[in-house]
Protein backbone atom coordinates (compact mmCIF):
# COMPACT_ATOMS: atom_id res chain seq x y z
CA UNK A 1 0.00 0.00 0.00
CA UNK A 2 2.99 2.35 0.22
CA UNK A 3 2.70 3.25 -3.47
CA UNK A 4 -1.02 3.95 -3.16
CA UNK A 5 -0.56 6.07 -0.02
CA UNK A 6 2.17 8.11 -1.71
CA UNK A 7 -0.12 8.60 -4.71
CA UNK A 8 -2.95 9.71 -2.40
CA UNK A 9 -0.73 12.38 -0.84
CA UNK A 10 0.38 13.58 -4.28
CA UNK A 11 -3.24 13.95 -5.40
CA UNK A 12 -3.97 15.91 -2.21
CA UNK A 13 -0.95 18.11 -2.89
CA UNK A 14 -1.66 18.82 -6.57
CA UNK A 15 -5.46 18.82 -6.32
CA UNK A 16 -6.08 16.60 -9.34
CA UNK A 17 -5.41 13.14 -10.72
CA UNK A 18 -3.95 14.57 -13.93
CA UNK A 19 -1.33 16.74 -12.18
CA UNK A 20 -0.32 13.88 -9.90
CA UNK A 21 -0.04 11.69 -12.99
CA UNK A 22 2.33 14.18 -14.65
CA UNK A 23 4.45 14.23 -11.50
CA UNK A 24 4.72 10.42 -11.48
CA UNK A 25 5.00 10.01 -15.23
CA UNK A 26 1.93 7.76 -15.49
CA UNK A 27 -1.64 8.17 -16.75
CA UNK A 28 -4.50 9.75 -14.85
CA UNK A 29 -6.42 6.47 -15.14
CA UNK A 30 -3.52 4.69 -13.40
CA UNK A 31 -3.73 7.27 -10.60
CA UNK A 32 -7.48 6.70 -10.36
CA UNK A 33 -6.95 2.95 -10.15
CA UNK A 34 -4.42 3.33 -7.33
CA UNK A 35 -6.77 5.59 -5.37
CA UNK A 36 -9.64 3.15 -5.90
CA UNK A 37 -7.43 0.32 -4.66
CA UNK A 38 -6.58 2.32 -1.53
CA UNK A 39 -10.25 3.17 -0.94
CA UNK A 40 -11.17 -0.51 -1.21
CA UNK A 41 -8.40 -1.43 1.20
CA UNK A 42 -9.45 1.20 3.77
CA UNK A 43 -13.20 0.74 3.16
CA UNK A 44 -13.72 4.50 2.82
CA UNK A 45 -14.26 6.96 -0.02
CA UNK A 46 -11.34 9.39 -0.08
CA UNK A 47 -12.51 11.68 -2.89
CA UNK A 48 -15.76 12.73 -4.49
CA UNK A 49 -15.42 12.80 -8.25
CA UNK A 50 -17.13 14.89 -10.90
CA UNK A 51 -16.48 15.29 -14.62
CA UNK A 52 -13.76 17.92 -14.19
CA UNK A 53 -12.78 17.99 -10.53
CA UNK A 54 -12.24 16.03 -7.34
CA UNK A 55 -12.69 16.94 -3.68
CA UNK A 56 -11.57 15.32 -0.46
CA UNK A 57 -14.31 13.69 1.59
CA UNK A 58 -14.41 14.10 5.36
CA UNK A 59 -12.93 10.61 5.63
CA UNK A 60 -10.20 11.58 3.18
CA UNK A 61 -9.27 14.62 5.25
CA UNK A 62 -8.92 12.41 8.33
CA UNK A 63 -6.57 10.07 6.47
CA UNK A 64 -4.05 12.77 5.45
CA UNK A 65 -2.12 13.08 8.71
CA UNK A 66 -2.01 9.32 9.20
CA UNK A 67 -0.77 8.87 5.64
CA UNK A 68 1.97 11.46 6.13
CA UNK A 69 3.09 9.81 9.37
CA UNK A 70 3.16 6.42 7.69
CA UNK A 71 5.24 7.74 4.78
CA UNK A 72 7.65 9.44 7.20
CA UNK A 73 8.08 6.17 9.08
CA UNK A 74 8.66 4.37 5.80
CA UNK A 75 11.33 6.89 4.82
CA UNK A 76 13.05 6.34 8.18
CA UNK A 77 13.10 2.60 7.50
CA UNK A 78 14.80 3.30 4.17
CA UNK A 79 17.38 5.44 5.94
CA UNK A 80 18.17 2.59 8.33
CA UNK A 81 18.57 0.10 5.51
CA UNK A 82 20.71 2.50 3.48
CA UNK A 83 22.81 4.04 6.24
CA UNK A 84 25.81 1.77 5.71
CA UNK A 85 25.73 1.89 1.92
CA UNK A 86 27.99 4.21 -0.04
CA UNK A 87 25.64 6.42 -2.00
CA UNK A 88 28.15 8.11 -4.27
CA UNK A 89 28.69 11.80 -4.91
CA UNK A 90 25.90 14.29 -5.58
CA UNK A 91 26.60 17.52 -7.45
CA UNK A 92 23.89 19.85 -6.21
CA UNK A 93 23.23 23.25 -7.76
CA UNK A 94 21.34 25.79 -5.65
CA UNK A 95 20.28 29.41 -5.95
CA UNK A 96 21.74 31.69 -3.28
CA UNK A 97 18.64 32.03 -1.11
CA UNK A 98 18.32 28.25 -0.81
CA UNK A 99 21.81 28.12 0.70
CA UNK A 100 20.64 30.27 3.62
CA UNK A 101 17.12 28.82 3.66
CA UNK A 102 16.16 25.15 3.58
CA UNK A 103 19.55 23.73 2.56
CA UNK A 104 21.47 23.73 5.89
CA UNK A 105 18.80 21.73 7.72
CA UNK A 106 18.40 19.43 4.70
CA UNK A 107 22.12 18.68 4.81
CA UNK A 108 22.03 18.06 8.55
CA UNK A 109 19.21 15.53 8.14
CA UNK A 110 21.02 13.97 5.18
CA UNK A 111 24.21 13.61 7.22
CA UNK A 112 22.34 12.02 10.13
CA UNK A 113 20.79 9.39 7.90
CA UNK A 114 23.57 8.60 5.42
CA UNK A 115 27.07 8.00 6.70
CA UNK A 116 28.68 7.37 3.32
CA UNK A 117 27.52 10.15 1.02
CA UNK A 118 29.50 12.93 -0.60
CA UNK A 119 27.98 16.17 -1.88
CA UNK A 120 29.35 19.18 -3.70
CA UNK A 121 27.26 22.37 -3.49
CA UNK A 122 27.42 24.66 -6.54
CA UNK A 123 25.72 28.08 -6.20
CA UNK A 124 24.45 30.03 -9.19
CA UNK A 125 21.57 31.68 -11.00
CA UNK A 126 18.62 29.52 -11.95
CA UNK A 127 19.30 29.71 -15.69
CA UNK A 128 22.96 28.77 -15.19
CA UNK A 129 22.13 25.82 -12.94
CA UNK A 130 19.43 24.50 -15.26
CA UNK A 131 21.82 24.62 -18.22
CA UNK A 132 24.48 22.82 -16.18
CA UNK A 133 22.01 20.11 -15.19
CA UNK A 134 20.84 19.61 -18.78
CA UNK A 135 24.49 19.18 -19.78
CA UNK A 136 24.89 16.69 -16.89
CA UNK A 137 27.39 18.88 -15.07
CA UNK A 138 24.98 18.72 -12.11
CA UNK A 139 22.97 15.83 -10.70
CA UNK A 140 20.31 17.88 -8.91
CA UNK A 141 19.35 21.55 -8.92
CA UNK A 142 17.10 23.66 -6.70
CA UNK A 143 16.05 26.71 -8.70
CA UNK A 144 13.21 29.02 -9.58
CA UNK A 145 10.85 27.30 -12.02
CA UNK A 146 11.93 28.28 -15.53
CA UNK A 147 9.53 30.15 -17.80
CA UNK A 148 10.58 27.99 -20.75
CA UNK A 149 10.22 24.33 -21.69
CA UNK A 150 12.87 21.85 -20.57
CA UNK A 151 13.94 18.72 -22.47
CA UNK A 152 11.62 15.74 -22.06
CA UNK A 153 14.20 13.78 -20.06
CA UNK A 154 14.22 16.40 -17.29
CA UNK A 155 12.01 15.89 -14.22
CA UNK A 156 10.84 19.05 -12.45
CA UNK A 157 9.11 18.96 -9.06
CA UNK A 158 7.57 21.83 -7.11
CA UNK A 159 8.99 22.30 -3.61
CA UNK A 160 7.25 25.48 -2.41
CA UNK A 161 6.25 29.02 -3.35
CA UNK A 162 7.63 32.36 -2.21
CA UNK A 163 5.83 35.71 -2.60
CA UNK A 164 7.51 38.84 -3.90
CA UNK A 165 7.52 41.85 -1.62
CA UNK A 166 8.03 45.56 -2.12
CA UNK A 167 10.78 46.50 0.34
CA UNK A 168 11.27 50.14 1.33
CA UNK A 169 12.86 52.27 4.11
CA UNK A 170 10.90 52.47 7.36
CA UNK A 171 10.62 56.27 7.18
CA UNK A 172 8.18 55.98 4.24
CA UNK A 173 4.67 56.20 5.70
CA UNK A 174 2.40 55.28 2.80
CA UNK A 175 1.47 51.65 2.13
CA UNK A 176 0.42 52.13 -1.52
CA UNK A 177 2.92 50.22 -3.65
CA UNK A 178 2.44 52.42 -6.74
CA UNK A 179 3.11 55.59 -4.76
CA UNK A 180 6.18 54.08 -3.09
CA UNK A 181 7.73 52.95 -6.38
CA UNK A 182 6.96 56.08 -8.39
CA UNK A 183 8.20 58.51 -5.73
CA UNK A 184 11.53 56.82 -4.95
CA UNK A 185 14.58 55.50 -6.76
CA UNK A 186 14.09 51.87 -7.80
CA UNK A 187 16.67 49.11 -7.29
CA UNK A 188 15.94 46.59 -10.04
CA UNK A 189 16.29 42.87 -9.36
CA UNK A 190 18.41 41.51 -12.25
CA UNK A 191 16.21 41.71 -15.37
CA UNK A 192 18.04 38.78 -16.98
CA UNK A 193 17.02 36.43 -14.16
CA UNK A 194 13.72 34.54 -14.07
CA UNK A 195 12.66 36.53 -11.01
CA UNK A 196 13.76 39.86 -12.46
CA UNK A 197 11.69 39.27 -15.58
CA UNK A 198 8.64 38.72 -13.38
CA UNK A 199 9.28 42.03 -11.65
CA UNK A 200 9.67 43.84 -14.98
CA UNK A 201 6.43 42.32 -16.27
CA UNK A 202 4.64 43.39 -13.09
CA UNK A 203 5.78 46.99 -13.54
CA UNK A 204 4.76 47.01 -17.20
CA UNK A 205 1.43 45.28 -16.58
CA UNK A 206 0.47 47.81 -13.93
CA UNK A 207 1.91 50.78 -15.89
CA UNK A 208 4.06 51.83 -12.94
CA UNK A 209 6.57 54.56 -13.74
CA UNK A 210 9.91 54.00 -12.05
CA UNK A 211 13.45 55.37 -12.08
CA UNK A 212 15.93 52.50 -11.89
CA UNK A 213 19.14 53.59 -10.22
CA UNK A 214 20.86 50.19 -9.78
CA UNK A 215 20.36 46.65 -11.04
CA UNK A 216 21.76 43.54 -9.31
CA UNK A 217 20.88 39.93 -8.51
CA UNK A 218 21.86 39.63 -4.83
CA UNK A 219 18.82 39.82 -2.54
CA UNK A 220 20.75 40.41 0.69
CA UNK A 221 22.68 43.28 -0.91
CA UNK A 222 19.44 44.86 -2.12
CA UNK A 223 18.01 44.69 1.41
CA UNK A 224 21.07 46.48 2.79
CA UNK A 225 20.81 49.17 0.10
CA UNK A 226 17.15 49.76 0.93
CA UNK A 227 18.04 49.95 4.62
CA UNK A 228 20.45 52.77 3.72
CA UNK A 229 17.54 54.57 1.96
CA UNK A 230 19.22 54.31 -1.46
CA UNK A 231 15.93 53.24 -2.98
CA UNK A 232 13.09 50.71 -2.94
CA UNK A 233 12.89 47.32 -4.60
CA UNK A 234 10.73 44.29 -5.38
CA UNK A 235 12.37 41.00 -4.38
CA UNK A 236 11.34 37.49 -3.29
CA UNK A 237 10.64 37.09 0.42
CA UNK A 238 13.81 35.10 1.03
CA UNK A 239 17.39 35.31 2.27
CA UNK A 240 18.15 37.82 5.01
CA UNK A 241 14.47 38.82 5.24
CA UNK A 242 13.76 35.40 6.75
CA UNK A 243 16.83 34.87 8.93
CA UNK A 244 15.77 37.44 11.52
CA UNK A 245 13.76 40.68 11.70
CA UNK A 246 15.48 43.35 9.59
CA UNK A 247 15.45 46.77 11.23
CA UNK A 248 15.14 49.91 9.16
CA UNK A 249 12.96 48.43 6.41
CA UNK A 250 9.32 47.60 5.77
CA UNK A 251 7.81 45.39 3.11
CA UNK A 252 4.47 44.84 1.40
CA UNK A 253 3.47 41.34 0.31
CA UNK A 254 2.54 41.35 -3.41
CA UNK A 255 0.96 37.89 -3.59
CA UNK A 256 -2.42 39.48 -4.27
CA UNK A 257 -0.88 41.03 -7.38
CA UNK A 258 -0.09 37.56 -8.80
CA UNK A 259 3.58 37.96 -8.01
CA UNK A 260 5.33 34.94 -6.54
CA UNK A 261 8.01 32.45 -7.50
CA UNK A 262 7.92 28.67 -7.59
CA UNK A 263 10.96 26.86 -6.17
CA UNK A 264 11.59 23.50 -7.84
CA UNK A 265 13.83 20.46 -7.67
CA UNK A 266 15.18 19.43 -11.08
CA UNK A 267 16.91 16.20 -12.12
CA UNK A 268 17.11 13.75 -15.01
CA UNK A 269 14.35 11.13 -15.14
CA UNK A 270 17.06 8.49 -15.46
CA UNK A 271 18.46 9.33 -12.02
CA UNK A 272 15.26 9.83 -10.01
CA UNK A 273 15.41 6.28 -8.59
CA UNK A 274 18.97 6.58 -7.30
CA UNK A 275 19.01 5.97 -3.55
CA UNK A 276 21.07 9.10 -2.94
CA UNK A 277 18.54 11.25 -4.81
CA UNK A 278 15.55 9.68 -3.09
CA UNK A 279 17.04 10.12 0.36
CA UNK A 280 18.11 13.72 -0.25
CA UNK A 281 14.68 14.53 -1.66
CA UNK A 282 13.10 13.19 1.54
CA UNK A 283 15.52 15.29 3.60
CA UNK A 284 14.53 18.36 1.57
CA UNK A 285 10.86 17.83 2.31
CA UNK A 286 11.54 17.31 6.00
CA UNK A 287 13.43 20.61 6.05
CA UNK A 288 10.66 22.37 4.11
CA UNK A 289 8.04 21.10 6.55
CA UNK A 290 10.12 22.34 9.49
CA UNK A 291 10.49 25.78 7.89
CA UNK A 292 6.83 25.91 6.88
CA UNK A 293 5.76 25.71 10.52
CA UNK A 294 7.24 29.18 10.98
CA UNK A 295 6.89 30.56 7.43
CA UNK A 296 3.22 30.74 6.52
CA UNK A 297 4.03 31.92 3.00
CA UNK A 298 5.44 28.50 2.05
CA UNK A 299 2.78 26.38 0.33
CA UNK A 300 4.14 22.86 0.42
C-alpha positions in Angstrom: 0.0 0.0 0.0 3.0 2.4 0.2 2.7 3.2 -3.5 -1.0 4.0 -3.2 -0.6 6.1 0.0 2.2 8.1 -1.7 -0.1 8.6 -4.7 -2.9 9.7 -2.4 -0.7 12.4 -0.8 0.4 13.6 -4.3 -3.2 13.9 -5.4 -4.0 15.9 -2.2 -0.9 18.1 -2.9 -1.7 18.8 -6.6 -5.5 18.8 -6.3 -6.1 16.6 -9.3 -5.4 13.1 -10.7 -3.9 14.6 -13.9 -1.3 16.7 -12.2 -0.3 13.9 -9.9 0.0 11.7 -13.0 2.3 14.2 -14.7 4.5 14.2 -11.5 4.7 10.4 -11.5 5.0 10.0 -15.2 1.9 7.8 -15.5 -1.6 8.2 -16.8 -4.5 9.7 -14.9 -6.4 6.5 -15.1 -3.5 4.7 -13.4 -3.7 7.3 -10.6 -7.5 6.7 -10.4 -7.0 2.9 -10.1 -4.4 3.3 -7.3 -6.8 5.6 -5.4 -9.6 3.2 -5.9 -7.4 0.3 -4.7 -6.6 2.3 -1.5 -10.2 3.2 -0.9 -11.2 -0.5 -1.2 -8.4 -1.4 1.2 -9.4 1.2 3.8 -13.2 0.7 3.2 -13.7 4.5 2.8 -14.3 7.0 0.0 -11.3 9.4 -0.1 -12.5 11.7 -2.9 -15.8 12.7 -4.5 -15.4 12.8 -8.2 -17.1 14.9 -10.9 -16.5 15.3 -14.6 -13.8 17.9 -14.2 -12.8 18.0 -10.5 -12.2 16.0 -7.3 -12.7 16.9 -3.7 -11.6 15.3 -0.5 -14.3 13.7 1.6 -14.4 14.1 5.4 -12.9 10.6 5.6 -10.2 11.6 3.2 -9.3 14.6 5.3 -8.9 12.4 8.3 -6.6 10.1 6.5 -4.0 12.8 5.4 -2.1 13.1 8.7 -2.0 9.3 9.2 -0.8 8.9 5.6 2.0 11.5 6.1 3.1 9.8 9.4 3.2 6.4 7.7 5.2 7.7 4.8 7.6 9.4 7.2 8.1 6.2 9.1 8.7 4.4 5.8 11.3 6.9 4.8 13.0 6.3 8.2 13.1 2.6 7.5 14.8 3.3 4.2 17.4 5.4 5.9 18.2 2.6 8.3 18.6 0.1 5.5 20.7 2.5 3.5 22.8 4.0 6.2 25.8 1.8 5.7 25.7 1.9 1.9 28.0 4.2 0.0 25.6 6.4 -2.0 28.1 8.1 -4.3 28.7 11.8 -4.9 25.9 14.3 -5.6 26.6 17.5 -7.4 23.9 19.8 -6.2 23.2 23.2 -7.8 21.3 25.8 -5.6 20.3 29.4 -5.9 21.7 31.7 -3.3 18.6 32.0 -1.1 18.3 28.2 -0.8 21.8 28.1 0.7 20.6 30.3 3.6 17.1 28.8 3.7 16.2 25.2 3.6 19.6 23.7 2.6 21.5 23.7 5.9 18.8 21.7 7.7 18.4 19.4 4.7 22.1 18.7 4.8 22.0 18.1 8.5 19.2 15.5 8.1 21.0 14.0 5.2 24.2 13.6 7.2 22.3 12.0 10.1 20.8 9.4 7.9 23.6 8.6 5.4 27.1 8.0 6.7 28.7 7.4 3.3 27.5 10.1 1.0 29.5 12.9 -0.6 28.0 16.2 -1.9 29.3 19.2 -3.7 27.3 22.4 -3.5 27.4 24.7 -6.5 25.7 28.1 -6.2 24.5 30.0 -9.2 21.6 31.7 -11.0 18.6 29.5 -12.0 19.3 29.7 -15.7 23.0 28.8 -15.2 22.1 25.8 -12.9 19.4 24.5 -15.3 21.8 24.6 -18.2 24.5 22.8 -16.2 22.0 20.1 -15.2 20.8 19.6 -18.8 24.5 19.2 -19.8 24.9 16.7 -16.9 27.4 18.9 -15.1 25.0 18.7 -12.1 23.0 15.8 -10.7 20.3 17.9 -8.9 19.3 21.5 -8.9 17.1 23.7 -6.7 16.0 26.7 -8.7 13.2 29.0 -9.6 10.8 27.3 -12.0 11.9 28.3 -15.5 9.5 30.1 -17.8 10.6 28.0 -20.8 10.2 24.3 -21.7 12.9 21.9 -20.6 13.9 18.7 -22.5 11.6 15.7 -22.1 14.2 13.8 -20.1 14.2 16.4 -17.3 12.0 15.9 -14.2 10.8 19.0 -12.5 9.1 19.0 -9.1 7.6 21.8 -7.1 9.0 22.3 -3.6 7.3 25.5 -2.4 6.2 29.0 -3.3 7.6 32.4 -2.2 5.8 35.7 -2.6 7.5 38.8 -3.9 7.5 41.9 -1.6 8.0 45.6 -2.1 10.8 46.5 0.3 11.3 50.1 1.3 12.9 52.3 4.1 10.9 52.5 7.4 10.6 56.3 7.2 8.2 56.0 4.2 4.7 56.2 5.7 2.4 55.3 2.8 1.5 51.7 2.1 0.4 52.1 -1.5 2.9 50.2 -3.6 2.4 52.4 -6.7 3.1 55.6 -4.8 6.2 54.1 -3.1 7.7 53.0 -6.4 7.0 56.1 -8.4 8.2 58.5 -5.7 11.5 56.8 -5.0 14.6 55.5 -6.8 14.1 51.9 -7.8 16.7 49.1 -7.3 15.9 46.6 -10.0 16.3 42.9 -9.4 18.4 41.5 -12.3 16.2 41.7 -15.4 18.0 38.8 -17.0 17.0 36.4 -14.2 13.7 34.5 -14.1 12.7 36.5 -11.0 13.8 39.9 -12.5 11.7 39.3 -15.6 8.6 38.7 -13.4 9.3 42.0 -11.6 9.7 43.8 -15.0 6.4 42.3 -16.3 4.6 43.4 -13.1 5.8 47.0 -13.5 4.8 47.0 -17.2 1.4 45.3 -16.6 0.5 47.8 -13.9 1.9 50.8 -15.9 4.1 51.8 -12.9 6.6 54.6 -13.7 9.9 54.0 -12.0 13.4 55.4 -12.1 15.9 52.5 -11.9 19.1 53.6 -10.2 20.9 50.2 -9.8 20.4 46.6 -11.0 21.8 43.5 -9.3 20.9 39.9 -8.5 21.9 39.6 -4.8 18.8 39.8 -2.5 20.7 40.4 0.7 22.7 43.3 -0.9 19.4 44.9 -2.1 18.0 44.7 1.4 21.1 46.5 2.8 20.8 49.2 0.1 17.2 49.8 0.9 18.0 49.9 4.6 20.5 52.8 3.7 17.5 54.6 2.0 19.2 54.3 -1.5 15.9 53.2 -3.0 13.1 50.7 -2.9 12.9 47.3 -4.6 10.7 44.3 -5.4 12.4 41.0 -4.4 11.3 37.5 -3.3 10.6 37.1 0.4 13.8 35.1 1.0 17.4 35.3 2.3 18.2 37.8 5.0 14.5 38.8 5.2 13.8 35.4 6.7 16.8 34.9 8.9 15.8 37.4 11.5 13.8 40.7 11.7 15.5 43.4 9.6 15.4 46.8 11.2 15.1 49.9 9.2 13.0 48.4 6.4 9.3 47.6 5.8 7.8 45.4 3.1 4.5 44.8 1.4 3.5 41.3 0.3 2.5 41.3 -3.4 1.0 37.9 -3.6 -2.4 39.5 -4.3 -0.9 41.0 -7.4 -0.1 37.6 -8.8 3.6 38.0 -8.0 5.3 34.9 -6.5 8.0 32.5 -7.5 7.9 28.7 -7.6 11.0 26.9 -6.2 11.6 23.5 -7.8 13.8 20.5 -7.7 15.2 19.4 -11.1 16.9 16.2 -12.1 17.1 13.7 -15.0 14.4 11.1 -15.1 17.1 8.5 -15.5 18.5 9.3 -12.0 15.3 9.8 -10.0 15.4 6.3 -8.6 19.0 6.6 -7.3 19.0 6.0 -3.6 21.1 9.1 -2.9 18.5 11.3 -4.8 15.5 9.7 -3.1 17.0 10.1 0.4 18.1 13.7 -0.3 14.7 14.5 -1.7 13.1 13.2 1.5 15.5 15.3 3.6 14.5 18.4 1.6 10.9 17.8 2.3 11.5 17.3 6.0 13.4 20.6 6.1 10.7 22.4 4.1 8.0 21.1 6.5 10.1 22.3 9.5 10.5 25.8 7.9 6.8 25.9 6.9 5.8 25.7 10.5 7.2 29.2 11.0 6.9 30.6 7.4 3.2 30.7 6.5 4.0 31.9 3.0 5.4 28.5 2.1 2.8 26.4 0.3 4.1 22.9 0.4 
